[in-house]
Amino acid sequence: MDRLKKARTPVRASITKTIDGAVAELAKDPPDSRELTIKLRKLESLQSSIREHDEKVLTQMLDENCTAEAYTEESAANEEYSDRIKVAIMDIENILYGETRPSSPSARSSYNTPNGEHKYDGSWKDWLGWWAQYRQIHEDDELQVNVKFQYLIQAIVPGSEAEKVQGKCDDPGPNLMELIPSVLLRFREKKIGVVSDIRKAFQMIDVQESDRDYLRFLWWEDPAGKKIKIYRHCRAVFGVNCSPFLLAAVVDMHLSSIVDGRQEEALKLMGALYVDNCVTSVDSVDEYETFKVTSTKIMEEAKMELRQWECSVVGVPGVGSPAMRGCGLGDGNTDTPQESRILPTTMVLGLIWDKYEDTLSCDIKMDNRPDKFTKRSVLSMVHKVYDPIGFSCPALIKPKMLLQKAWERKTGWDEPLPMEEAKEFKKWCEELPHLKSIHLPRFMKLESTRVLQMHVFCDASQDAYAAVVFLRSEVGDQVEISLLQAKARVAPLKKPTIPRLELMAALIGVRLCESVKSALNYETIPTTYWSDSTTVLAWIRGNENWGTFVGNRVREICTYTDSKKWRHVPGLLNPADLPSRGCNARELLQSGWWMGPDWLKESEETWPHSDEVMDEEEINQEMKKSSSVDLAGTTAVEIIPDPRFSTYVKNVAVVGWQRRFVENTRVPKEDRIMKNYLTVQELREAEIVLLREIQASFVDKFQTGGGVKVQKMEDGLLHVKTRLLNRVDSEEFKMPILLPKSHRMVLQLIRDAHRNYCHAGVQFIMGKLREKYWILLARKTIRSVIHNCSTCRRFESKKVEVEEAALPEKRVAATEPFQTTGVDLAGPLYLKDGSKVWIALFTCAVFRGIHVDLITSLSTEAFLESLERFINQCGRPNKIYSDNGTNFVGAVNLFKSLDWTKIEKESQVKRIQWILNPPTGAWWGGWWERLIRSIKDLLKRMLGRARLTCDQLRTCLSSAAAVINSRP
């Protein structure tokens, strides 16, 4: 047991440290999203680990026959620790993803996929209908593979043959790999580029034995004897679609578990890995050596070997310009592979890296040029050029434009292109090798000693739109410009206006810049956004009163940027102009476009400051459509007399009968409706007529505004457009009917609702009416109606308050104790032998002292005996007050039967005046009833549920009486 708990202790310590780090990071403004992602992945991996440890501990406790209390205590402690982890994960996910992150990658409900109406059970008869539905999902390029796979699961009948087939397909899992552009940006961040790869990465991942049946393959053991054996893969297989996820998940879990002083290297390694490639950069040779040694040891702990290390060292004293010494590539290093020493270039994520010149270029392979140019061959040729950075995008956008024209003409995949387009594409292919001559500097001069700025340029033409992100680094008088990222897209087939395309270019520019900042963790770097469209600048700087298309994009742009950071640049000086129009490779090479505009290297005072000429008509075309409605045209078709009845429902019914009468006069007798009740449809139509009349009475006074957007619907009524239009609900709820505040019928409607809902309050009635009607100043109007409700006023009225009178003379007169006495009985109380007794309480009206006694029955005789004991101890009272209990009434009757005249003559005894309270005036005896409660409270605290003998109870009563009589 102790051994298991000791093994669990470091895991818990790691969890606590990770949670504390996450809390500290969440407290920052803003928090580092990359750091939070690492904490999240680490917590997710540690969560399963601590769960296994807890299960082992609990199992061991059961085996050792521990006590139930110990097991419960351990289980509760484990649950509390698990809740801490869940809360921390939830807090991090809320910051990183808001509500968009799925709680589990494999959970079906975590994917926002459409619910298919037709589910497939494996029958070939239903195949075509099901495939017609699922094909749209299958061919949707915007959906990830794992989302499509989850939709496939939802679209299959559970337990059918189709599910058995689907069960043999492996889930590709979520995409955990870094984006290639982000990895390349970090590769270009520092002075020395570093690459390596993991040897046999997939083969280092063991597959659970239960899953190995999915990785079976046939092996021809003996070709002559035709013996075939079935083998299973025990390791992850390259080519299986879930293998990249398995590799990424294993590496992330391993790197997240590094908790010692190597966390910085583990964090750097996590951002540098793409599948089995390690691509990053460092600032010095020492940092390279440290990273190389530490990273290799870290990966060795996961049984993975980082090998084939290559790097560039530029400008390091004593190393040489294209030096490779000290990086494992010099002649003096006998361990360096021969091919590494003689090859000056290497492939880095699809790009050619010249380690001598420290530049990046595209890998152009144009050996197999097609004989005829078709849509298929054009698409194939375009995708042979891979450029994730985008420095060649001006040349690559041209064939995409040609491809779009082929789509517009609905050209077949293997139909030859028209002569003009074929010649244009052939010329593009001939000049494409010039792209090899474009060498992009790898190092972007991102140094802390420099003044850094980002500049985003956006532009669009009729055929394409583009955005470019440049880095401007300045140290002293030296200014250098580096291309960070560029993107060009073909304009949609339904050609938008040029200003709209310019706005789309601005949007992808903002998104591109945000992705660059996130990859480099440069969230606060000063950024300037440039556009040559004054219309777009006016939209961004203007208010939010734009139409849907412009409004949505402007809203997103303003979310990530400050409108004051947007500036105008003339089209001729805009570097995004070239990728938006396109060019061939020769023109791109001659332009030096990737080196940035020359004017950006000058001081800020010389930057373009052109006078912006606004096209007001073009700008205002995208204004949100006016919410004003032709209210004058809403006059009701049917004018009815002014309703004279007191309820809204009755007025609707009257209008319904009127309409039936009119309709019956217009149709033959056999077609007339002769029912003695109104149908639901007739009542609905009657209410619409009544509501039209109500709206017609105030249309001239109503002014649109104040946030109320009005629209005339098919029923001829004015409806209010709410923000719930996308909700799945009734149309009346999403667009309630507009009503005035003080119309007589509206007040009747409110009054009926108030009565139907049990005279509920203002908030409830307003909520119920809002489900169908939008009453102007609803709260004030409803409050007024409820205030005038006679029923509510009667129940809410205050009781009549009577001024308290002075105490009667008997309560304040100076006299001996117990001269005026109140008496009452309390009980019964049960004794130990099961018999019952009652408490007789005598209270002095002036001094509030008490005398208590026990009686064994409620008979008159028993009470008289108690009264005699009271008189013997406390003296004879002049007046006795009591209620109308039978024993008291019996005593009074007995007193009345005595000849008090004779008694007074022959003795010193005076007559006792007995006063009974009114039968319905229980409060008259309040001055002794309160002391009965005090006695009961004391006895409850003293006895609880105990049963005593008569003597014991009498003793307790005397103690309670002593306490009460000792009060001040």
ZARO-110341 format. One record per residue (C-alpha): residue in three letters; y, z, x. Coordinates in steps of 0.02 Angstrom, whole numbers, plus 50000, padded with zeros to 5 digits. Example, Ala and Ser with C-alpha at 12.3 -4.5 7.8 and 13.67 -1.06 7.14 Angstrom:
BEGIN
ala497755039050615
ser499475035750684
END
This chain:
BEGIN
met500005000050000
asp501235004850136
arg500804988950231
leu501234978150079
lys502874987250049
lys503354985550233
ala503014966850222
arg504134965950069
thr505584975650148
pro506284961550259
val506214949350112
arg507224961350005
ala508444964150147
ser508674945350164
ile508974943849976
thr510264957849978
lys511164950050125
thr511164932950042
ile511824939949877
asp513204949549967
gly513684933750060
ala513714923849897
val514804937049813
ala516024936549959
glu516074917549952
leu516334917549763
ala517834929049787
lys518714915749890
asp519934903849809
pro519244890849814
pro517454894949869
asp516564883849994
ser515394873149888
arg514304868750037
glu514064887050084
leu513664891249903
thr512374877349897
ile511504884650048
lys511524902049972
leu510824895049809
arg509384886149892
lys508994901249997
leu508974912749845
glu507844900749751
ser506594900549894
leu506674919449918
gln506464922149731
ser504694915249732
ser504294924649892
ile504834941549826
arg503884938249665
glu502274935849764
his502564951949862
asp502904961649702
glu501314955149621
lys500294960249773
val501034977849771
leu500694980049584
thr498924973349601
gln498584985549745
met499254999949640
leu498044995749501
asp496594994649624
glu497035011949691
asn497085019249513
cys498885024949525
thr499705034849385
ala500515026049238
glu502195033549283
ala502125026649461
tyr501615009449401
thr502995009149270
glu504295014849396
glu503775001349522
ser503754987849387
ala505494992849325
ala506184992549502
asn505464975149530
glu506204969049367
glu507914975949412
tyr507854967149581
ser507314950849498
asp508774952149376
arg509974953749524
ile509324937549596
lys509434928549429
val511224934249400
ala511744928649574
ile510924911649551
met511764909649382
asp513484914149452
ile513304901549594
glu512694887749478
asn514154890649359
ile515374887949502
leu514464873049578
tyr513914863749424
gly514754871449271
glu513564867849126
thr512834851949199
arg511504858949315
pro509754860049240
ser508934876949248
ser507314869349311
pro507004852149384
ser505394850249289
ala505964857249124
arg506004844048989
ser507474851748900
ser508534850949058
tyr508784832249049
asn510034824648930
thr508894810248878
pro508904802348705
asn507594807948581
gly506484792948547
glu506004789848367
his504394780848416
lys503114790048523
tyr501654781248607
asp499864787448592
gly498984774248698
ser498564761948560
trp498874743848610
lys499494739948434
asp500984751548457
trp501374745748633
leu502704732648593
gly503694743948478
trp503674758348601
trp504084747348751
ala505574739748660
gln506264757448647
tyr505804763748821
arg506304747748913
gln508144751748892
ile507864768048987
his506744759949117
glu508044746649159
asp509544758449161
asp510084758849343
glu511254773649314
leu509804785349272
gln508864793549414
val506994790949430
asn506584809049389
val507634808049229
lys506684792349177
phe505054801349214
gln505534815949103
tyr505994804048963
leu504294795748983
ile503484812848955
gln504514815348797
ala504064798048730
ile502184801048734
val501134809448598
pro500424825848668
gly498534825848690
ser498374806948675
glu497594794348794
ala499344789548850
glu499664807348908
lys498064807049011
val498674791349100
gln500404798649123
gly499644814549194
lys498954804449339
cys500724799249387
asp501654810849502
asp503374817249460
pro504624811049591
gly505594827249576
pro507474829349592
asn508434820949732
leu508774834149865
met509274822250003
glu511024821050071
leu512014805350033
ile511984793050177
pro513904790750178
ser514104809650191
val512874810750336
leu513754796450425
leu515444804850402
arg514804820450488
phe514034809150622
arg515784802250656
glu516664819050647
lys516534825250827
lys516614817951003
ile514754816151039
gly513564807750918
val511814814950911
val510244807750832
ser508404812450831
asp506954811950711
ile505514822650654
arg503834816950718
lys502604813450577
ala503664823250455
phe502644819650299
gln501004823750385
met501644841150425
ile501664845650239
asp500034852450170
val499534847649992
gln498784860849880
glu496924858349855
ser497144857049667
asp498324842249691
arg497274832549816
asp496304823549680
tyr497884813649645
leu497854807149824
arg496094799949828
phe495704783249909
leu494154772549939
trp493414770350112
trp492164756750152
glu490994766550262
asp489694752950297
pro490244734950263
ala488454728850284
gly487694741650169
lys489204741250054
lys489344760050057
ile490984766349986
lys491584784150006
ile492994793149917
tyr494184803050026
arg495694813749984
his497324815450077
cys497634833450130
arg499434830250184
ala500934822150100
val500784803350105
phe502164791550158
gly502494779650013
val502104791549870
asn503684793349767
cys503644812449767
ser503464813849956
pro505344812949997
phe505644827249876
leu504234837549951
leu504914834850127
ala506704839150077
ala506144854549980
val505074860950124
val506444858150253
asp507774866150143
met506694881250109
his506314883350293
leu508114881450350
ser508724893150213
ser507524906550274
ile508364907350445
val509254924150439
asp509504928350623
gly510894922450738
arg510374904350717
gln511114902250545
glu512524891150609
glu511294878850687
ala510184879450532
leu511684875650422
lys512194861150534
leu510414854650536
met510304855450347
gly511804843950330
ala511174832350466
leu509444828150399
tyr509104812750295
val507224811850260
asp506534813350439
asn508134807850530
cys509324820250609
val511074812850622
thr512574823550673
ser513914825750805
val514524839150927
asp516094842251029
ser515374845151203
val513834843251312
asp513534861951308
glu513594861951119
tyr512384847251119
glu511154856351231
thr511274872151127
phe511034862750965
lys509584852751036
val508634867951100
thr508974878850948
ser508594865350820
thr506984860750907
lys506414878950904
ile506914880850722
met505904865650670
glu504444870950779
glu504294886450670
ala503914874550527
lys502674864950636
met503874850250646
glu504384842050808
leu506154835550832
arg506014821850961
gln506844806151033
trp508524814451057
glu509914802251092
cys511774804951108
ser513374797651174
val514554806751291
val516244798451302
gly517664804751410
val516734819651482
pro517244822351665
gly515874818051790
val514784809451663
gly515514791951655
ser516164780951517
pro514534774551444
ala513654789451518
met511984795451460
arg511654808251596
gly511414825751531
cys510894818851363
gly509124814551406
leu509574796451444
gly510074796751628
asp509054789651771
gly508824806751845
asn507844812851694
thr506034808051717
asp505574813851541
thr506664800551461
pro505674786651378
gln505854770151466
glu506444761051309
ser507854773751285
arg508514770551460
ile508574751651442
leu509114749851260
pro510994752851240
thr510884752751050
thr509894761850918
met509784761450729
val510654775450636
leu510354775550448
gly510384756550438
leu511854753750558
ile511804748550740
trp512484762050855
asp513064755951025
lys512874771451133
tyr513854763851277
glu515394759151176
asp515094772651044
thr515354760550900
leu514464756250738
ser514094738750672
cys513054730150539
asp511304723650569
ile511404705250517
lys509744696550492
met509964678550435
asp508394670650509
asn507604665050346
arg509004655550261
pro508444648450091
asp508264629750064
lys509124630249895
phe510384642749832
thr509894651449671
lys510394667549589
arg508844675749663
ser509214669849841
val511054674949829
leu510564692449774
ser509284693549914
met510504687850048
val511874699749993
his510724714750002
lys510164710350178
val511844716850240
tyr511854735850234
asp513524744550254
pro513644762150180
ile515354765050259
gly516144749550183
phe517044742150334
ser516304725050292
cys516604726050103
pro517984712550103
ala516674699950160
leu515274706450050
ile516264705749887
lys516354686649890
pro514504683049854
lys514514696549721
met515894686949632
leu514824671249640
leu513354680949571
gln514394687049426
lys514904669249382
ala513064664649377
trp512764678949256
glu514194673049147
arg513414655649134
lys511724663749100
thr510964654249245
gly509094656949270
trp508464666449420
asp507774650949505
glu509004637949442
pro510064629849579
leu511884635149581
pro513224622249542
met513774611649690
glu515454620349713
glu514714637649714
ala513244632449824
lys514454625449954
glu515494641249948
phe513974652349971
lys513294641350111
lys514944643050203
trp514864661850179
cys513104662250253
glu513644651950403
glu515074663650444
leu514114679650408
pro513534682050590
his515364685550634
leu515094702750555
lys514084707250709
ser515694706550808
ile516514720050703
his516284736650792
leu516914752050704
pro517314766850819
arg516104780850783
phe517274795250830
met518644797450700
lys519784808650806
leu519544823450689
glu520174836450812
ser521004852950772
thr522364849350900
arg522944834250801
val524024832750646
leu522834825550518
gln523234816050359
met522194805950236
his522874790250155
val522034782150006
phe522484764149962
cys522044756049795
asp522214738149735
ala521454725849612
ser521394707349576
gln520734697449429
asp518984697249504
ala518784713949594
tyr519574730849631
ala519454741449787
ala519944757849870
val520054762550055
val520204779650138
phe521024780450310
leu521254795350425
arg522904796750519
ser522804808150671
glu524344811850774
val524544821050938
gly526234819851022
asp526834801851011
gln525084794950997
val524484790150822
glu522754783350783
ile522064776550620
ser520204777750575
leu519304770350427
leu518344784050337
gln517644775350185
ala517944759650082
lys517244753149920
ala517484736749826
arg516804732749653
val516724716949550
ala517794717349393
pro516844719449228
leu516264703849136
lys517454707948995
lys518994705649101
pro520214720149078
thr522064717949110
ile522674718949290
pro523514735949261
arg521874742849195
leu520954736149347
glu522274744049457
leu521964760549367
met520084758749395
ala520444755849580
ala521494771749583
leu520074781349502
ile518744775849627
gly520004779549765
val520174797449705
arg518294799449688
leu518014791849860
cys519284803649938
glu518504818849854
ser516774814049919
val517484812050096
lys518354828950090
ser516794837250024
ala515684829550159
leu516874834650299
asn517394851150219
tyr519224846050234
glu519764850950058
thr521544855650107
ile521994840950218
pro523654832950165
thr523294817050067
thr524404802850008
tyr523864790149878
trp524564772449881
ser524584759049746
asp525564742949728
ser525554744249538
thr527104752449467
thr526254752849297
val524834763649363
leu526074775149449
ala527024777049286
trp525414781249194
ile524944794449322
arg526674802149329
gly526934801049141
asn526344812449003
glu524614812548928
asn525094802348776
trp524024787548830
gly522624778448741
thr520794782448767
phe520454770648913
val522014775149013
gly522064793248955
asn520304797549013
arg520564789949186
val522304797249210
arg521634814149159
glu520264813449292
ile521494807249423
cys522704821349386
thr521284833949394
tyr521004830549579
thr522724824749635
asp524544829449619
ser525544815549537
lys526924818749665
lys525744812949803
trp525644795349732
arg526764782449815
his527124764049795
val526694751349931
pro527104732749923
gly525584721649897
leu525774712950066
leu525714729750156
asn524254736650056
pro522634736650158
ala521624737549995
asp522254720249950
leu520974711450062
pro519394719549989
ser520064717049812
arg520224698049839
gly518784695649962
cys518684684950118
asn517384677350234
ala516744685850391
arg517844675650509
glu519434680450416
leu518894698550413
leu518584698550600
gln520284690750636
ser521214702750521
gly520654718850607
trp520734726450433
trp519664741650476
met520964747550603
gly522204751350465
pro523974745150433
asp525164744750580
trp526574752850482
leu525504768450456
lys525574771550643
glu527464773150637
ser528434788650589
glu528514793250406
glu530344788150393
thr529854769950420
trp528494769650287
pro528774758150136
his530094764350015
ser530234749549897
asp531204750649736
glu529954752349596
val530314740249454
met529444746649298
asp528814735049162
glu529144746049011
glu528244734448892
glu526674734248999
ile526724753149018
asn526984756648833
gln525554745148782
glu524354759148827
met525284772548730
lys524204782048607
lys524284774248437
ser525554783048328
ser524814795848212
ser526104791748078
val525334785747915
asp526094775847773
leu526154790847662
ala527164781747532
gly525654770847497
thr524534785447451
thr525074786947272
ala523584790747162
val522904776247061
glu522584787146911
ile524004798246851
ile523404812946747
pro524404825946651
asp524944841546742
pro523434853346742
arg523684867546620
phe522154878246652
ser522074893746759
thr520614889246875
tyr520354874846994
val518564871646936
lys519094870346754
asn520484857946796
val519234847146891
ala518064847646741
val519474842546623
val519904827746733
gly518054823246737
trp517954822946547
gln519544812646539
arg518824799846661
arg517184798846564
phe518134795646404
val519134781646485
glu517574773946563
asn516614774746400
thr517984765246310
arg517804751046436
val515934748146421
pro514784743546277
lys514124757646171
glu512344756446240
asp513004758746418
arg514064773946382
ile513684790846460
met513334802946319
lys512714818146416
asn513424834946367
tyr513754839346549
leu514624831346698
thr513574824646841
val513904829447022
gln514574811947056
glu515784813046910
leu516424829946969
arg516644823247147
glu517644808147085
ala518684819246971
glu519124830647117
ile519654815547222
val520824809947081
leu521544827447071
leu521774828547260
arg522654811647262
glu523864818347133
ile524164833847239
gln524484823547397
ala525624811547304
ser526734826047254
phe527204830447433
val527044814347535
asp528914811647539
lys529214828947614
phe527764828747737
gln528154824547919
thr526764820648042
gly526864831248197
gly526564848848252
gly524864843648318
val524244837548147
lys523534819948160
val523314811747991
gln522244796847943
lys521974788547775
met520114786847736
glu519104775947618
asp519274788547475
gly521154785647476
leu521514803347536
leu522404809147691
his521224817747812
val521654827747967
lys520854822048131
thr520164837548217
arg519424839448391
leu517664840348318
leu517424821748291
asn515934821248410
arg515054835748324
val513504831848221
asp514114838048053
ser514774832047886
glu516294820747884
glu517224833247776
phe517014846447910
lys517564834948051
met519034827547952
pro519594839647815
ile520744834447672
leu522594837847696
leu523394849047562
pro525144856547541
lys525464875047553
ser526254879447385
his525564867447256
arg524934875747098
met523214867847113
val523064873147295
leu523434891147246
gln522104889847111
leu520874882947240
ile521204897847354
arg521074909947208
asp519394902647155
ala518714903647332
his519324921547346
arg518444926047185
asn516834916447225
tyr516654924747396
cys516754942547328
his518614945047361
ala518404942647549
gly519854943847671
val521094931047736
gln520114925747891
phe518484922847798
ile519274913047655
met520264902347778
gly518674898247874
lys517744893247716
leu519154882347650
arg519384874347822
glu517624867147807
lys518314854647680
tyr520204856747663
trp521644857847786
ile523004868047699
leu524684868147786
leu525184885847835
ala523474891147771
arg523494909047834
lys525174913047757
thr524724904747592
ile523024913247578
arg523774930147622
ser525044927947482
val523684923747354
ile522594938547405
his524104950047401
asn524374945547218
cys522534947947171
ser522494961947041
thr520704966847084
cys521074968647269
arg522694977947236
arg521784990247124
phe520474994347256
glu521704994547400
ser522985005447311
lys523285022847381
lys522755038047284
val524075049147205
glu524515062647328
val524955079747256
glu526025091547355
glu525035106447414
ala525415122247314
ala525615139647384
leu524085150747395
pro523815161647240
glu524345179747243
lys522555186247253
arg522335177247420
val523865184847505
ala524095201947422
ala524045217147538
thr522505226747480
glu520895234347542
pro519505222647601
phe518385214947468
gln519515220147323
thr519505201847276
thr517805194447318
gly516975177447301
val515095176447289
asp513845162347304
leu512025159347348
ala511305147847483
gly509535142347514
pro508105143347493
leu507445148147665
tyr505565148647698
leu504805164047777
lys503325164647892
asp502125168647749
gly502755153747649
ser503815163447523
lys505615158747486
val507205169147502
trp509035165547468
ile510635171047555
ala511925180347450
leu513645178347528
phe515095189647477
thr516785184047544
cys518435193547546
ala519815182547476
val521195190647581
phe520415194847750
arg519035181547745
gly517715194047799
ile515935191447738
his514435201747688
val512715193547683
asp511125199147599
leu509385192147564
ile508675190747387
thr506925185447343
ser507275176047181
leu508665168047080
ser508465180246935
thr509895190646868
glu508995206746913
ala508805201647096
phe510645197147107
leu511185213547027
glu510175223147156
ser511055213347294
leu512745216647212
glu512345235147208
arg511925234947394
phe513575226047427
ile514585238947328
asn513695253147417
gln514165246147587
cys515865237947559
gly516595246347409
arg516845241447228
pro517895225547203
asn519175223147066
lys518865204547044
ile517345193847079
tyr517425174847081
ser515885163747068
asp515265147147002
asn514235145046843
gly512525148846917
thr511305156046789
asn511115172146886
phe512995174446891
val513195170546707
gly511805183046670
ala512705196246771
val514325192646678
asn513455194046511
leu512705210546566
phe514405216846619
lys515115211746451
ser513785221646358
leu514365237746440
asp515585249546351
trp516895249846486
thr518095260546381
lys516855274846378
ile516435272446562
glu518265273346614
lys518555289146510
glu517055298746575
ser517125293046758
gln518225286046895
val517405268846887
lys518525254546835
arg517965238446754
ile517575223746870
gln518455207746815
trp517235193046836
ile518025175746844
leu516935159946833
asn517545143346905
pro517695128446786
pro515995119546773
thr516695103346848
gly517905111346971
ala516805114647120
trp518295114347238
trp518945130547160
gly517665139647266
gly518105131047428
trp518655147147512
trp516875154047509
glu515935137347517
arg516665134047689
leu515965150547753
ile514255146247683
arg514295130647792
ser514745141447943
ile513255152747909
lys512095137747892
asp512725129848055
leu512425145948151
leu510685148048079
lys510215129948122
arg510705132748302
met509835149548311
leu508215145648221
gly507945126948227
arg506335124348131
ala505635141648163
arg504985152348019
leu505305171048029
thr504805186547936
cys506015194247812
asp506585207647934
gln506825195048074
leu507845183747961
arg508905198447902
thr509265202448084
cys509795184648120
leu510905184747967
ser511775200548023
ser512075192648195
ala512835177148115
ala513925187948001
ala514505197848152
val515025181748239
ile516015175748088
asn516825192648058
ser517375193648240
arg518415177848231
pro520305180548248
END
